[in-house]
Amino acid sequence: MFPIERSKQESPLNLKAILTGSAVDISGTFNTEIVMNLMAGSMWWMGPEHWTMFYAANLVRGLFFTAMGGYFSARTAGQDYMKHALVTGSISTGISIVLAIAYYLNMANSGQVDSSIFILFGVFANLPAALLGGLFYASTAKTQNALPPN
């Protein structure tokens, strides 16, 4: 009998790279979220002006880990850096949309929706943050490749 040869077509995306970037983003954001909420729970004295800073710090923290996810996705892929960072950012944006809807449904029952501007900005800034991480790796990879061999 004739052996069946399967064509080995290269996938345009590296699943390992996408999963690595998403894992960095999700685990980093989730673990620091636990720490931030534990800290906030012990700050019973905080007024509305302090909560604004807390929400801003959460936004920066979340976008930082999204950028790190894009960076590690691009780094693990080894090629098509921006494409992998884009997919990682899309996953992060999808998760953010689901969590934002859950947040609004929860807060609508309690009558408190005071961090909406931060949540909306975070949802829309996820994709650019991941692309920024991928761009940062792409620029460092090109710099390293441009160096003459020793």
Secondary structure, DSSP 8 states (H G I E B T S, - for coil): -----------SS-HHHHHHHHHHHHHHHHHHHHHHHHHHHT-TT--HHHHHHHHHHHHHHHHHHHHHHHHHHHHHH-S-HHHHHHHHHHHHHHHHHHHHHHHHHHHHHHT----HHHHHHHHHHHHHHHHHHHHHHHHHHHHHHHS---
